Amino acid sequence: MPEPGSKKYDTRRARLRKDAENTGVSDQDANRVAGEELQEGEEWRGRGPKGERPAGSE
């Protein structure tokens, strides 16, 4: 699971921003849209510090 700030996460976010911009969304809104879309996807959500992770999520 890619963590926010990782290269894989950032690459996906940039791709989502570009797709949003190509559909007519402004730069500022494309940033927000990409962030929201990544937060909706369970696989892209951050797990937090190791001590705060739910059991079995390693």
N, C-alpha and C positions, 0 to 999 in steps of 0.2 A: 504494500500500500504506500504510494508516494506521499510524503509529508509536504505540507505547505512550505514553500521556500526551496524545495529540492529542484533539481534541474528538470526532472520529468514533469513535476507539477507546473513549473514556470513555462515549460514548452507547451503544455496543454492549455494553460491560461492564455498565452499569446495567440495560439491558434483560435481559441474561442473568441477572443477580442477581435481578431481579423475577420472572422466569419460574421460577427455582429456588425462591424463597420461596413462590410460588403452588402449588408441588407439595409443600410441606410441609418443605422444607429450612430449618434455622435460619439466622438472619442471618449468623452467623460462617461457617457451612459454605457458604452461598450465595456469599459473597465468594470463598472458595477454589474452589468449583465454577466460577464465572464466569471466574476467572483461568486455571484449568486448560483450560477449553474454548477460551479465546482463544489460549493457547499452542499448542494442538493444531492450530489453523488456520494454515496457512502464510501466508496473506495478512495476518494480524494480527501476525505475529512481527516484532520490532524488527530492524533491519538493523545497528545499531551505528554508531559514528562513521564518517564517510565514508572515512577512511584504512583502516578495518578491514573494509569491505564487500567481498564477493566481486566479482570482475570481472563486468561486465554486469548488475549489480543496480540500476542507477540509474534 
